[in-house]
C-alpha cells in the first residue's frame, strides 16, 4: 500500500522535532489487520513526571489509512511504560492528549508529542 501524501507530510514534519528519534522508518502496518502505516521511535520526555517515566521511551506509532480523520495510536515498546496509568487495558495503546483539539491535517501527529 502506497503511503499517502498527507501521511508523508506528517512524518516529515515529525522528523523536525528534536524530541523524536526514528529507529524504524515508516512502512505498511504488518502487526494486525488494520490498514495504515507504522514506525518506531524514541521520544524524549522533556520534563520530570509523577509517573517517573525515564527520559527516553520507545513506541510504535500507528497511522490509520484514513488519517487525519482518525486518531494516531502510540503503543509502548519500552518495558517501563507497560501498565502506564494512561494506557488502554485491552489494546495497550497509550492515552495521550485529547485529539478533539488537534488540527485535522498533517500537524495532527505532532500535536500528540
DRENDRENLUM-98729 format. One record per residue: residue number from 1; y, x, z of N, C-alpha, C in turn; residue in one letter. Coordinates in nm, 2 decimals, decimal comma, padded with zeros to 4 digits. Example, Ala and Ser with C-alpha at 12.3 -4.5 7.8 and 13.67 -1.06 7.14 Angstrom:
k:n_Y:n_X:n_Z:ca_Y:ca_X:ca_Z:c_Y:c_X:c_Z:r
1:-00,57:01,32:00,78:-00,45:01,23:00,78:-00,33:01,32:00,78:A
2:-00,22:01,28:00,71:-00,11:01,37:00,71:00,00:01,29:00,79:S
This chain:
k:n_Y:n_X:n_Z:ca_Y:ca_X:ca_Z:c_Y:c_X:c_Z:r
1:-00,12:00,09:00,00:00,00:00,00:00,00:00,12:00,09:00,00:X
2:00,21:00,07:-00,09:00,34:00,14:-00,11:00,44:00,11:00,01:X
3:00,50:00,21:00,06:00,60:00,19:00,16:00,72:00,13:00,10:X
4:00,77:00,02:00,16:00,89:-00,05:00,11:01,02:00,04:00,13:X
5:01,12:00,01:00,06:01,24:00,08:00,07:01,31:00,07:00,21:X
6:01,31:-00,05:00,26:01,37:-00,07:00,39:01,30:00,00:00,50:X
7:01,16:00,02:00,49:01,09:00,09:00,59:01,12:00,24:00,58:X
8:01,13:00,29:00,45:01,16:00,43:00,43:01,30:00,46:00,49:X
9:01,40:00,37:00,47:01,53:00,39:00,52:01,53:00,40:00,67:X
10:01,45:00,31:00,73:01,44:00,30:00,88:01,38:00,43:00,93:X
11:01,27:00,48:00,87:01,21:00,60:00,91:01,30:00,72:00,89:X
12:01,37:00,73:00,78:01,46:00,84:00,76:01,58:00,84:00,86:X
13:01,62:00,72:00,90:01,73:00,71:01,00:01,68:00,76:01,13:X
14:01,55:00,72:01,17:01,49:00,76:01,29:01,48:00,91:01,30:X
15:01,45:00,98:01,19:01,43:01,12:01,19:01,56:01,19:01,23:X
16:01,68:01,13:01,22:01,80:01,19:01,26:01,83:01,19:01,41:X
17:01,75:01,11:01,49:01,76:01,11:01,63:01,70:01,23:01,69:X
18:01,77:01,30:01,78:01,72:01,42:01,84:01,61:01,39:01,95:X
19:01,61:01,27:01,99:01,51:01,24:02,10:01,37:01,21:02,04:X
20:01,36:01,20:01,90:01,23:01,17:01,84:01,18:01,29:01,76:X
21:01,06:01,33:01,78:00,99:01,43:01,70:00,87:01,37:01,64:X
22:00,86:01,37:01,51:00,75:01,31:01,44:00,63:01,41:01,45:X
23:00,51:01,36:01,49:00,40:01,45:01,49:00,29:01,41:01,39:X
24:00,30:01,29:01,34:00,21:01,24:01,24:00,29:01,15:01,15:X
25:00,31:01,19:01,02:00,40:01,12:00,93:00,36:00,98:00,90:X
26:00,45:00,91:00,85:00,43:00,76:00,82:00,32:00,75:00,71:X
27:00,24:00,65:00,73:00,13:00,62:00,64:00,09:00,48:00,66:X
28:00,00:00,43:00,57:-00,05:00,29:00,59:-00,13:00,28:00,72:X
29:-00,12:00,17:00,79:-00,19:00,14:00,91:-00,34:00,14:00,89:X
30:-00,41:00,22:00,96:-00,56:00,22:00,95:-00,63:00,18:01,08:X
31:-00,55:00,15:01,18:-00,61:00,12:01,31:-00,67:-00,02:01,33:X
32:-00,60:-00,11:01,26:-00,65:-00,25:01,28:-00,63:-00,33:01,15:X
33:-00,64:-00,46:01,15:-00,63:-00,54:01,03:-00,49:-00,58:01,00:X
34:-00,39:-00,54:01,08:-00,25:-00,58:01,05:-00,20:-00,49:00,93:X
35:-00,13:-00,55:00,84:-00,07:-00,48:00,73:00,06:-00,42:00,77:X
36:00,08:-00,29:00,73:00,20:-00,23:00,77:00,18:-00,08:00,76:X
37:00,27:-00,01:00,83:00,27:00,14:00,83:00,28:00,19:00,97:X
38:00,24:00,31:01,00:00,24:00,37:01,13:00,27:00,52:01,12:X
39:00,32:00,57:01,23:00,34:00,71:01,25:00,33:00,74:01,40:X
40:00,31:00,87:01,43:00,31:00,91:01,57:00,43:01,00:01,60:X
41:00,48:00,99:01,72:00,60:01,07:01,75:00,60:01,10:01,90:X
42:00,67:01,21:01,94:00,71:01,24:02,07:00,85:01,18:02,09:X
43:00,87:01,11:02,20:01,00:01,06:02,24:01,05:01,13:02,36:X
44:01,16:01,19:02,36:01,22:01,25:02,48:01,29:01,14:02,56:X
45:01,25:01,14:02,69:01,32:01,04:02,78:01,44:01,11:02,84:X
46:01,56:01,07:02,80:01,68:01,15:02,83:01,73:01,13:02,97:X
47:01,67:01,06:03,06:01,72:01,04:03,20:01,60:01,01:03,29:X
48:01,63:01,03:03,42:01,53:01,00:03,52:01,50:00,85:03,52:X
49:01,38:00,81:03,56:01,35:00,67:03,56:01,26:00,64:03,68:X
50:01,27:00,51:03,73:01,20:00,48:03,85:01,05:00,49:03,84:X
51:01,00:00,48:03,71:00,85:00,49:03,69:00,80:00,63:03,69:X
52:00,89:00,73:03,70:00,86:00,87:03,69:00,78:00,91:03,57:X
53:00,82:00,86:03,46:00,76:00,89:03,33:00,81:01,03:03,29:X
54:00,72:01,11:03,24:00,76:01,25:03,21:00,87:01,26:03,10:X
55:00,92:01,38:03,08:01,03:01,40:02,99:01,00:01,36:02,84:X
56:00,87:01,38:02,80:00,83:01,36:02,67:00,71:01,27:02,67:X
57:00,71:01,16:02,59:00,59:01,08:02,58:00,55:01,07:02,43:X
58:00,42:01,05:02,41:00,37:01,04:02,27:00,33:00,89:02,25:X
59:00,38:00,84:02,13:00,35:00,70:02,10:00,31:00,69:01,95:X
60:00,23:00,58:01,92:00,20:00,54:01,79:00,30:00,42:01,76:X
61:00,37:00,43:01,65:00,47:00,33:01,61:00,41:00,25:01,49:X
62:00,40:00,12:01,51:00,35:00,03:01,40:00,47:-00,05:01,35:X
63:00,49:-00,04:01,21:00,60:-00,11:01,15:00,53:-00,22:01,06:X
64:00,54:-00,35:01,09:00,47:-00,45:01,01:00,52:-00,46:00,87:X
65:00,44:-00,52:00,78:00,47:-00,53:00,64:00,60:-00,61:00,62:X
66:00,63:-00,71:00,71:00,75:-00,79:00,69:00,87:-00,74:00,77:X
67:00,87:-00,61:00,80:00,99:-00,55:00,86:01,11:-00,57:00,77:X
68:01,22:-00,60:00,82:01,27:-00,61:00,96:01,26:-00,74:01,02:X
69:01,19:-00,83:00,96:01,18:-00,97:01,01:01,08:-00,99:01,12:X
70:01,00:-00,89:01,15:00,90:-00,89:01,26:00,92:-00,76:01,34:X
71:00,89:-00,77:01,47:00,91:-00,66:01,56:00,83:-00,53:01,53:X
72:00,89:-00,42:01,56:00,82:-00,29:01,55:00,74:-00,28:01,69:X
73:00,62:-00,22:01,68:00,54:-00,21:01,81:00,52:-00,06:01,84:X
74:00,52:-00,03:01,97:00,50:00,10:02,02:00,38:00,10:02,11:X
75:00,28:00,19:02,08:00,16:00,20:02,16:00,15:00,34:02,22:X
76:00,13:00,35:02,35:00,12:00,48:02,41:00,00:00,56:02,37:X
77:00,02:00,68:02,35:-00,09:00,78:02,33:-00,10:00,86:02,46:X
78:00,02:00,89:02,52:00,02:00,97:02,64:-00,05:00,90:02,75:X
79:-00,13:00,97:02,83:-00,21:00,91:02,94:-00,12:00,86:03,05:X
80:-00,01:00,93:03,07:00,08:00,88:03,19:00,15:00,75:03,16:X
81:00,15:00,71:03,04:00,21:00,58:03,00:00,11:00,46:03,01:X
82:-00,02:00,49:03,01:-00,11:00,38:03,02:-00,09:00,31:03,15:X
83:-00,10:00,18:03,15:-00,07:00,09:03,27:00,07:00,10:03,31:X
84:00,16:00,13:03,22:00,30:00,13:03,24:00,34:-00,02:03,28:X
85:00,43:-00,04:03,38:00,47:-00,17:03,42:00,51:-00,27:03,31:X
86:00,57:-00,21:03,20:00,62:-00,29:03,09:00,53:-00,28:02,97:X
87:00,40:-00,31:02,99:00,31:-00,30:02,88:00,22:-00,42:02,87:X
88:00,20:-00,47:02,75:00,11:-00,58:02,73:-00,03:-00,55:02,77:X
89:-00,09:-00,63:02,86:-00,22:-00,60:02,91:-00,33:-00,61:02,80:X
90:-00,31:-00,70:02,71:-00,42:-00,72:02,60:-00,41:-00,62:02,49:X
91:-00,29:-00,59:02,44:-00,28:-00,50:02,32:-00,24:-00,36:02,36:X
92:-00,19:-00,34:02,48:-00,14:-00,20:02,52:00,00:-00,17:02,46:X
93:00,06:-00,26:02,39:00,19:-00,24:02,33:00,29:-00,23:02,45:X
94:00,39:-00,14:02,43:00,49:-00,13:02,53:00,60:-00,24:02,51:X
95:00,65:-00,29:02,61:00,75:-00,39:02,61:00,88:-00,32:02,63:X
96:00,96:-00,31:02,53:01,09:-00,23:02,54:01,21:-00,32:02,53:X
97:01,31:-00,28:02,47:01,43:-00,36:02,46:01,41:-00,49:02,39:X
98:01,49:-00,59:02,43:01,48:-00,72:02,37:01,53:-00,72:02,23:X
99:01,43:-00,75:02,14:01,46:-00,75:01,99:01,56:-00,85:01,94:X
100:01,59:-00,95:02,02:01,69:-01,06:01,98:01,82:-01,00:01,95:X
101:01,85:-00,88:02,01:01,98:-00,82:02,00:01,98:-00,71:01,89:X
102:01,87:-00,68:01,83:01,86:-00,58:01,73:01,91:-00,64:01,59:X
103:01,97:-00,55:01,51:02,01:-00,59:01,38:01,88:-00,62:01,29:X
104:01,89:-00,70:01,19:01,78:-00,73:01,11:01,79:-00,64:00,98:X
105:01,79:-00,51:01,00:01,80:-00,42:00,89:01,73:-00,29:00,93:X
106:01,75:-00,18:00,85:01,68:-00,05:00,88:01,71:00,01:01,02:X
107:01,82:-00,03:01,08:01,86:00,02:01,21:01,77:-00,04:01,32:X
108:01,69:-00,14:01,30:01,61:-00,20:01,40:01,52:-00,11:01,47:X
109:01,45:-00,02:01,40:01,36:00,08:01,46:01,44:00,17:01,56:X
110:01,56:00,21:01,53:01,64:00,30:01,61:01,69:00,22:01,73:X
111:01,71:00,09:01,73:01,76:00,01:01,84:01,66:00,03:01,96:X
112:01,54:00,04:01,93:01,44:00,04:02,04:01,43:00,18:02,11:X
113:01,48:00,28:02,04:01,47:00,42:02,10:01,58:00,45:02,20:X
